[in-house]
Amino acid sequence: MPHPRQTLGQRGESFVVYRLQQAGHTILERNWRLGALGEIDIAARDSSGEIMFVEVRTRRGPAEHVIDEALASIRAGKQAKLIRLAQAFLDQHDLVDVPWRIDVAAVGYEEGVFTLEMVHDAVEW
């Protein structure tokens, strides 16, 4: 049986994919891994052609509390790892000249309802 927290995280990611698609973004990859370095939760292309690397953080509770927790959970080491992963993804997909950014999707889950706050350019590179 999957761990309850893992299941909530997977459901949160699916919710973000759904919302990105609703907004007209194209999902390029989900859970893209690069060996031991880690994974990119979602790689997408927005309507302007910019690549979005989305780090999803799902937490129980209302959206207004989730965003602070989500951003606080992405410390300097995680930011550096996300940047290395993004650059590797761009290299492997021959997208090195395409504009890109790293966003954080703060997903709240309360009383059976998901909420989403997107933080664009959450990681400075």
OpenMM code with the backbone's topology and positions (N, CA, C; nanometers):
from openmm import Vec3, app, unit

residues = "MET PRO HIS PRO ARG GLN THR LEU GLY GLN ARG GLY GLU SER PHE VAL VAL TYR ARG LEU GLN GLN ALA GLY HIS THR ILE LEU GLU ARG ASN TRP ARG LEU GLY ALA LEU GLY GLU ILE ASP ILE ALA ALA ARG ASP SER SER GLY GLU ILE MET PHE VAL GLU VAL ARG THR ARG ARG GLY PRO ALA GLU HIS VAL ILE ASP GLU ALA LEU ALA SER ILE ARG ALA GLY LYS GLN ALA LYS LEU ILE ARG LEU ALA GLN ALA PHE LEU ASP GLN HIS ASP LEU VAL ASP VAL PRO TRP ARG ILE ASP VAL ALA ALA VAL GLY TYR GLU GLU GLY VAL PHE THR LEU GLU MET VAL HIS ASP ALA VAL GLU TRP".split()
positions = [
    Vec3(0.0851, -0.1183, 0.0000),
    Vec3(0.0000, 0.0000, 0.0000),
    Vec3(0.0893, 0.1241, 0.0000),
    Vec3(0.0596, 0.2230, -0.0873),
    Vec3(0.1434, 0.3426, -0.0912),
    Vec3(0.1292, 0.4240, 0.0377),
    Vec3(0.2363, 0.4942, 0.0688),
    Vec3(0.2365, 0.5819, 0.1842),
    Vec3(0.1355, 0.6943, 0.1598),
    Vec3(0.0521, 0.7306, 0.2592),
    Vec3(-0.0509, 0.8339, 0.2380),
    Vec3(0.0052, 0.9670, 0.1893),
    Vec3(0.1224, 1.0053, 0.2373),
    Vec3(0.1810, 1.1318, 0.1949),
    Vec3(0.2213, 1.1266, 0.0480),
    Vec3(0.2742, 1.0105, 0.0056),
    Vec3(0.3120, 0.9938, -0.1346),
    Vec3(0.1887, 1.0035, -0.2235),
    Vec3(0.0815, 0.9404, -0.1817),
    Vec3(-0.0410, 0.9448, -0.2596),
    Vec3(-0.0917, 1.0879, -0.2719),
    Vec3(-0.0882, 1.1637, -0.1643),
    Vec3(-0.1316, 1.3033, -0.1685),
    Vec3(-0.0424, 1.3822, -0.2640),
    Vec3(0.0880, 1.3571, -0.2600),
    Vec3(0.1801, 1.4257, -0.3499),
    Vec3(0.1521, 1.3946, -0.4960),
    Vec3(0.1255, 1.2691, -0.5260),
    Vec3(0.0943, 1.2304, -0.6636),
    Vec3(-0.0367, 1.2937, -0.7095),
    Vec3(-0.1332, 1.2978, -0.6219),
    Vec3(-0.2612, 1.3616, -0.6562),
    Vec3(-0.2424, 1.5116, -0.6768),
    Vec3(-0.1564, 1.5722, -0.5951),
    Vec3(-0.1264, 1.7142, -0.6120),
    Vec3(-0.0608, 1.7418, -0.7460),
    Vec3(0.0330, 1.6575, -0.7852),
    Vec3(0.0970, 1.6733, -0.9163),
    Vec3(-0.0038, 1.6602, -1.0295),
    Vec3(-0.0924, 1.5624, -1.0193),
    Vec3(-0.1948, 1.5439, -1.1230),
    Vec3(-0.2854, 1.6667, -1.1318),
    Vec3(-0.3169, 1.7250, -1.0172),
    Vec3(-0.3991, 1.8461, -1.0143),
    Vec3(-0.3280, 1.9609, -1.0857),
    Vec3(-0.1980, 1.9754, -1.0613),
    Vec3(-0.1209, 2.0818, -1.1264),
    Vec3(-0.1152, 2.0592, -1.2775),
    Vec3(-0.0920, 1.9357, -1.3206),
    Vec3(-0.0912, 1.9050, -1.4644),
    Vec3(-0.2247, 1.9441, -1.5271),
    Vec3(-0.3328, 1.9071, -1.4626),
    Vec3(-0.4671, 1.9404, -1.5124),
    Vec3(-0.4832, 2.0926, -1.5260),
    Vec3(-0.4436, 2.1660, -1.4226),
    Vec3(-0.4588, 2.3120, -1.4253),
    Vec3(-0.3687, 2.3766, -1.5304),
    Vec3(-0.2470, 2.3241, -1.5482),
    Vec3(-0.1590, 2.3772, -1.6519),
    Vec3(-0.2192, 2.3555, -1.7904),
    Vec3(-0.2740, 2.2362, -1.8123),
    Vec3(-0.3373, 2.2073, -1.9405),
    Vec3(-0.4593, 2.2971, -1.9621),
    Vec3(-0.5366, 2.3199, -1.8577),
    Vec3(-0.6519, 2.4105, -1.8673),
    Vec3(-0.6086, 2.5506, -1.9094),
    Vec3(-0.4906, 2.5923, -1.8625),
    Vec3(-0.4389, 2.7253, -1.8936),
    Vec3(-0.3741, 2.7315, -2.0321),
    Vec3(-0.3744, 2.6200, -2.1044),
    Vec3(-0.3214, 2.6180, -2.2402),
    Vec3(-0.1747, 2.5809, -2.2516),
    Vec3(-0.1148, 2.5340, -2.1422),
    Vec3(0.0247, 2.4931, -2.1454),
    Vec3(0.0354, 2.3484, -2.1952),
    Vec3(0.1468, 2.3183, -2.2579),
    Vec3(0.1738, 2.1836, -2.3080),
    Vec3(0.2661, 2.1118, -2.2105),
    Vec3(0.2258, 1.9954, -2.1653),
    Vec3(0.3087, 1.9160, -2.0755),
    Vec3(0.4107, 1.8410, -2.1603),
    Vec3(0.5385, 1.8630, -2.1323),
    Vec3(0.6460, 1.7967, -2.2051),
    Vec3(0.6868, 1.6673, -2.1371),
    Vec3(0.6996, 1.6698, -2.0066),
    Vec3(0.7410, 1.5522, -1.9290),
    Vec3(0.6826, 1.5638, -1.7885),
    Vec3(0.6663, 1.4488, -1.7276),
    Vec3(0.6261, 1.4435, -1.5874),
    Vec3(0.7181, 1.3444, -1.5173),
    Vec3(0.7715, 1.3846, -1.4035),
    Vec3(0.8629, 1.3014, -1.3253),
    Vec3(0.9852, 1.2595, -1.4075),
    Vec3(1.0467, 1.3572, -1.4742),
    Vec3(1.1669, 1.3332, -1.5534),
    Vec3(1.2844, 1.3191, -1.4578),
    Vec3(1.3564, 1.2064, -1.4678),
    Vec3(1.4669, 1.1755, -1.3758),
    Vec3(1.6013, 1.1836, -1.4465),
    Vec3(1.7004, 1.2244, -1.3684),
    Vec3(1.8382, 1.2231, -1.4152),
    Vec3(1.9213, 1.1525, -1.3091),
    Vec3(1.9282, 1.0223, -1.3213),
    Vec3(2.0075, 0.9407, -1.2301),
    Vec3(1.9865, 0.9751, -1.0843),
    Vec3(2.0975, 0.9857, -1.0129),
    Vec3(2.0918, 1.0130, -0.8694),
    Vec3(2.0673, 1.1603, -0.8384),
    Vec3(2.0763, 1.2474, -0.9386),
    Vec3(2.0577, 1.3904, -0.9137),
    Vec3(1.9156, 1.4215, -0.8688),
    Vec3(1.8186, 1.3538, -0.9269),
    Vec3(1.6811, 1.3781, -0.8855),
    Vec3(1.5863, 1.3854, -1.0023),
    Vec3(1.4740, 1.4536, -0.9780),
    Vec3(1.3711, 1.4591, -1.0811),
    Vec3(1.3083, 1.5962, -1.0898),
    Vec3(1.2583, 1.6241, -1.2084),
    Vec3(1.1760, 1.7416, -1.2333),
    Vec3(1.0322, 1.6926, -1.2287),
    Vec3(0.9510, 1.7539, -1.1432),
    Vec3(0.8122, 1.7091, -1.1301),
    Vec3(0.7363, 1.7259, -1.2616),
    Vec3(0.7413, 1.8468, -1.3165),
    Vec3(0.6689, 1.8748, -1.4411),
    Vec3(0.7529, 1.9683, -1.5272),
    Vec3(0.7680, 1.9328, -1.6539),
    Vec3(0.8269, 2.0224, -1.7532),
    Vec3(0.7158, 2.0546, -1.8520),
    Vec3(0.6937, 2.1826, -1.8748),
    Vec3(0.5846, 2.2247, -1.9628),
    Vec3(0.6311, 2.3430, -2.0475),
    Vec3(0.5536, 2.3711, -2.1504),
    Vec3(0.5806, 2.4878, -2.2350),
    Vec3(0.4582, 2.5776, -2.2273),
    Vec3(0.4813, 2.7061, -2.1959),
    Vec3(0.3674, 2.7972, -2.1889),
    Vec3(0.3335, 2.8497, -2.3281),
    Vec3(0.2306, 2.9316, -2.3367),
    Vec3(0.1819, 2.9775, -2.4671),
    Vec3(0.2826, 3.0662, -2.5403),
    Vec3(0.3782, 3.1252, -2.4687),
    Vec3(0.4802, 3.2076, -2.5337),
    Vec3(0.5994, 3.1248, -2.5816),
    Vec3(0.6007, 2.9950, -2.5465),
    Vec3(0.7099, 2.9072, -2.5853),
    Vec3(0.8143, 2.8877, -2.4766),
    Vec3(0.8002, 2.9594, -2.3655),
    Vec3(0.8947, 2.9456, -2.2553),
    Vec3(0.8757, 2.8104, -2.1865),
    Vec3(0.9877, 2.7479, -2.1494),
    Vec3(0.9823, 2.6209, -2.0779),
    Vec3(0.9653, 2.6501, -1.9289),
    Vec3(0.8715, 2.5809, -1.8685),
    Vec3(0.8441, 2.5936, -1.7251),
    Vec3(0.8829, 2.4624, -1.6589),
    Vec3(0.9713, 2.4705, -1.5623),
    Vec3(1.0020, 2.3549, -1.4789),
    Vec3(0.9281, 2.3785, -1.3482),
    Vec3(0.8363, 2.2892, -1.3168),
    Vec3(0.7479, 2.3120, -1.2035),
    Vec3(0.7797, 2.2134, -1.0910),
    Vec3(0.8164, 2.2690, -0.9774),
    Vec3(0.8378, 2.1910, -0.8557),
    Vec3(0.7069, 2.1966, -0.7772),
    Vec3(0.6471, 2.0810, -0.7549),
    Vec3(0.5170, 2.0744, -0.6883),
    Vec3(0.5372, 2.0436, -0.5405),
    Vec3(0.4732, 2.1243, -0.4565),
    Vec3(0.4744, 2.1027, -0.3119),
    Vec3(0.3295, 2.0952, -0.2662),
    Vec3(0.2885, 1.9776, -0.2223),
    Vec3(0.1511, 1.9568, -0.1776),
    Vec3(0.1499, 1.9440, -0.0260),
    Vec3(0.0619, 2.0201, 0.0362),
    Vec3(0.0493, 2.0192, 0.1814),
    Vec3(-0.0987, 2.0171, 0.2196),
    Vec3(-0.1256, 1.9594, 0.3329),
    Vec3(-0.2618, 1.9645, 0.3864),
    Vec3(-0.2837, 2.1020, 0.4488),
    Vec3(-0.3987, 2.1591, 0.4195),
    Vec3(-0.4319, 2.2880, 0.4789),
    Vec3(-0.4746, 2.3871, 0.3733),
    Vec3(-0.5161, 2.5048, 0.4200),
    Vec3(-0.5642, 2.6084, 0.3271),
    Vec3(-0.4508, 2.6700, 0.2455),
    Vec3(-0.4846, 2.7185, 0.1282),
    Vec3(-0.3853, 2.7720, 0.0339),
    Vec3(-0.3024, 2.8846, 0.0941),
    Vec3(-0.3643, 2.9691, 0.1750),
    Vec3(-0.2897, 3.0839, 0.2282),
    Vec3(-0.1737, 3.0425, 0.3189),
    Vec3(-0.1782, 2.9234, 0.3762),
    Vec3(-0.0682, 2.8744, 0.4587),
    Vec3(0.0310, 2.7909, 0.3780),
    Vec3(-0.0169, 2.7304, 0.2736),
    Vec3(0.0634, 2.6366, 0.1959),
    Vec3(0.1756, 2.7054, 0.1195),
    Vec3(0.1500, 2.8240, 0.0659),
    Vec3(0.2497, 2.8898, -0.0186),
    Vec3(0.3770, 2.9212, 0.0597),
    Vec3(0.3649, 2.9686, 0.1818),
    Vec3(0.4835, 2.9982, 0.2622),
    Vec3(0.5622, 2.8707, 0.2929),
    Vec3(0.4913, 2.7650, 0.3276),
    Vec3(0.5565, 2.6370, 0.3559),
    Vec3(0.6271, 2.5833, 0.2317),
    Vec3(0.5608, 2.5952, 0.1171),
    Vec3(0.6174, 2.5435, -0.0078),
    Vec3(0.7474, 2.6149, -0.0420),
    Vec3(0.7478, 2.7461, -0.0351),
    Vec3(0.8680, 2.8222, -0.0684),
    Vec3(0.9791, 2.7985, 0.0332),
    Vec3(0.9427, 2.7890, 0.1593),
    Vec3(1.0429, 2.7653, 0.2630),
    Vec3(1.1092, 2.6283, 0.2481),
    Vec3(1.0381, 2.5337, 0.1882),
    Vec3(1.0922, 2.3986, 0.1745),
    Vec3(1.1952, 2.3860, 0.0623),
    Vec3(1.2090, 2.4889, -0.0185),
    Vec3(1.3038, 2.4843, -0.1299),
    Vec3(1.4245, 2.5702, -0.0931),
    Vec3(1.5142, 2.5078, -0.0208),
    Vec3(1.6347, 2.5759, 0.0282),
    Vec3(1.7409, 2.5828, -0.0814),
    Vec3(1.8524, 2.6427, -0.0495),
    Vec3(1.9591, 2.6676, -0.1480),
    Vec3(2.0052, 2.5405, -0.2180),
    Vec3(2.0207, 2.4307, -0.1446),
    Vec3(2.0645, 2.3053, -0.2063),
    Vec3(1.9642, 2.2532, -0.3074),
    Vec3(1.8373, 2.2600, -0.2732),
    Vec3(1.7319, 2.2150, -0.3645),
    Vec3(1.7255, 2.3066, -0.4861),
    Vec3(1.7418, 2.4368, -0.4648),
    Vec3(1.7413, 2.5301, -0.5773),
    Vec3(1.8540, 2.4980, -0.6752),
    Vec3(1.9727, 2.4737, -0.6226),
    Vec3(2.0871, 2.4402, -0.7086),
    Vec3(2.0613, 2.3120, -0.7858),
    Vec3(2.0017, 2.2140, -0.7189),
    Vec3(1.9700, 2.0870, -0.7844),
    Vec3(1.8671, 2.1079, -0.8958),
    Vec3(1.7657, 2.1896, -0.8703),
    Vec3(1.6637, 2.2165, -0.9728),
    Vec3(1.7245, 2.2856, -1.0941),
    Vec3(1.8168, 2.3754, -1.0706),
    Vec3(1.8832, 2.4444, -1.1816),
    Vec3(1.9651, 2.3453, -1.2644),
    Vec3(2.0420, 2.2584, -1.1972),
    Vec3(2.1206, 2.1571, -1.2703),
    Vec3(2.0296, 2.0633, -1.3492),
    Vec3(1.9180, 2.0230, -1.2884),
    Vec3(1.8229, 1.9355, -1.3579),
    Vec3(1.7635, 2.0053, -1.4794),
    Vec3(1.7247, 2.1311, -1.4627),
    Vec3(1.6666, 2.2064, -1.5746),
    Vec3(1.7661, 2.2179, -1.6893),
    Vec3(1.8898, 2.2499, -1.6583),
    Vec3(1.9908, 2.2632, -1.7627),
    Vec3(2.0160, 2.1292, -1.8333),
    Vec3(2.0166, 2.0199, -1.7571),
    Vec3(2.0346, 1.8878, -1.8178),
    Vec3(1.9164, 1.8530, -1.9078),
    Vec3(1.7960, 1.8841, -1.8640),
    Vec3(1.6764, 1.8590, -1.9444),
    Vec3(1.6865, 1.9357, -2.0766),
    Vec3(1.7219, 2.0630, -2.0680),
    Vec3(1.7340, 2.1451, -2.1885),
    Vec3(1.8399, 2.0891, -2.2828),
    Vec3(1.9523, 2.0456, -2.2278),
    Vec3(2.0592, 1.9855, -2.3093),
    Vec3(2.0095, 1.8587, -2.3788),
    Vec3(1.9467, 1.7709, -2.3039),
    Vec3(1.9025, 1.6425, -2.3596),
    Vec3(1.7919, 1.6577, -2.4633),
    Vec3(1.7136, 1.7647, -2.4533),
    Vec3(1.6023, 1.7846, -2.5459),
    Vec3(1.6330, 1.8908, -2.6523),
    Vec3(1.7618, 1.9278, -2.6642),
    Vec3(1.8068, 2.0257, -2.7638),
    Vec3(1.7257, 2.1550, -2.7551),
    Vec3(1.7123, 2.2060, -2.6323),
    Vec3(1.6352, 2.3283, -2.6077),
    Vec3(1.7205, 2.4353, -2.5397),
    Vec3(1.8507, 2.4311, -2.5593),
    Vec3(1.9405, 2.5199, -2.4848),
    Vec3(1.9169, 2.6682, -2.5134),
    Vec3(1.8612, 2.7024, -2.6280),
    Vec3(1.8393, 2.8431, -2.6627),
    Vec3(1.6976, 2.8901, -2.6303),
    Vec3(1.6188, 2.8078, -2.5674),
    Vec3(1.4806, 2.8412, -2.5359),
    Vec3(1.4744, 2.9069, -2.3971),
    Vec3(1.3994, 3.0168, -2.3837),
    Vec3(1.3860, 3.0766, -2.2506),
    Vec3(1.3183, 2.9787, -2.1539),
    Vec3(1.3579, 2.9852, -2.0271),
    Vec3(1.3027, 2.8925, -1.9291),
    Vec3(1.2981, 2.9564, -1.7912),
    Vec3(1.2202, 2.8927, -1.7051),
    Vec3(1.2096, 2.9388, -1.5672),
    Vec3(1.1742, 2.8203, -1.4783),
    Vec3(1.1939, 2.8390, -1.3495),
    Vec3(1.1538, 2.7374, -1.2526),
    Vec3(1.0437, 2.7972, -1.1663),
    Vec3(0.9298, 2.7310, -1.1648),
    Vec3(0.8150, 2.7743, -1.0864),
    Vec3(0.7911, 2.6768, -0.9719),
    Vec3(0.7243, 2.7244, -0.8706),
    Vec3(0.6810, 2.6376, -0.7621),
    Vec3(0.5285, 2.6375, -0.7615),
    Vec3(0.4731, 2.5167, -0.7593),
    Vec3(0.3280, 2.5004, -0.7480),
    Vec3(0.2984, 2.4618, -0.6033),
    Vec3(0.2380, 2.5533, -0.5305),
    Vec3(0.1994, 2.5281, -0.3917),
    Vec3(0.0549, 2.4783, -0.3930),
    Vec3(0.0382, 2.3514, -0.3600),
    Vec3(-0.0934, 2.2882, -0.3653),
    Vec3(-0.1422, 2.2659, -0.2223),
    Vec3(-0.2596, 2.3164, -0.1965),
    Vec3(-0.3231, 2.2937, -0.0670),
    Vec3(-0.4317, 2.1887, -0.0809),
    Vec3(-0.4476, 2.1100, 0.0225),
    Vec3(-0.5528, 2.0077, 0.0223),
    Vec3(-0.6269, 2.0169, 0.1549),
    Vec3(-0.7540, 2.0528, 0.1467),
    Vec3(-0.8339, 2.0675, 0.2678),
    Vec3(-0.9774, 2.0253, 0.2388),
    Vec3(-1.0259, 1.9337, 0.3221),
    Vec3(-1.1639, 1.8843, 0.3125),
    Vec3(-1.1977, 1.8350, 0.1721),
    Vec3(-1.1040, 1.7606, 0.1129),
    Vec3(-1.1276, 1.6993, -0.0164),
    Vec3(-1.1135, 1.7916, -0.1359),
    Vec3(-1.0657, 1.9129, -0.1140),
    Vec3(-1.0551, 2.0110, -0.2219),
    Vec3(-0.9095, 2.0548, -0.2365),
    Vec3(-0.8608, 2.0552, -0.3612),
    Vec3(-0.7274, 2.1038, -0.3916),
    Vec3(-0.7338, 2.2510, -0.4309),
    Vec3(-0.6349, 2.3273, -0.3881),
    Vec3(-0.6178, 2.4659, -0.4320),
    Vec3(-0.4752, 2.4803, -0.4819),
    Vec3(-0.4533, 2.5784, -0.5676),
    Vec3(-0.3219, 2.5947, -0.6287),
    Vec3(-0.2808, 2.7408, -0.6294),
    Vec3(-0.1586, 2.7635, -0.5873),
    Vec3(-0.0929, 2.8937, -0.6012),
    Vec3(0.0367, 2.8699, -0.6777),
    Vec3(0.0496, 2.9336, -0.7924),
    Vec3(0.1722, 2.9210, -0.8718),
    Vec3(0.2638, 3.0389, -0.8418),
    Vec3(0.3899, 3.0092, -0.8151),
    Vec3(0.4904, 3.1130, -0.7934),
    Vec3(0.5865, 3.1030, -0.9118),
    Vec3(0.5777, 3.2015, -1.0012),
    Vec3(0.6626, 3.2019, -1.1200),
    Vec3(0.8012, 3.2540, -1.0849),
    Vec3(0.9009, 3.2013, -1.1538),
    Vec3(1.0414, 3.2414, -1.1312),
    Vec3(1.0781, 3.2317, -0.9834),
    Vec3(1.0383, 3.1225, -0.9207),
    Vec3(1.0609, 3.1053, -0.7771),
    Vec3(1.2065, 3.0772, -0.7450),
    Vec3(1.2811, 3.0281, -0.8427),
    Vec3(1.4222, 2.9978, -0.8232),
    Vec3(1.5010, 3.0850, -0.9199),
    Vec3(1.5847, 3.1682, -0.8648),
    Vec3(1.6675, 3.2556, -0.9488),
    Vec3(1.7897, 3.1809, -0.9967),
    Vec3(1.8212, 3.1908, -1.1201),
    Vec3(1.9394, 3.1266, -1.1757),
    Vec3(2.0181, 3.2351, -1.2417),
] * unit.nanometer
topology = app.Topology()
chain = topology.addChain("A")
for resn in residues:
    res = topology.addResidue(resn, chain)
    for name in ("N", "CA", "C"):
        topology.addAtom(name, app.Element.getBySymbol(name[0]), res)
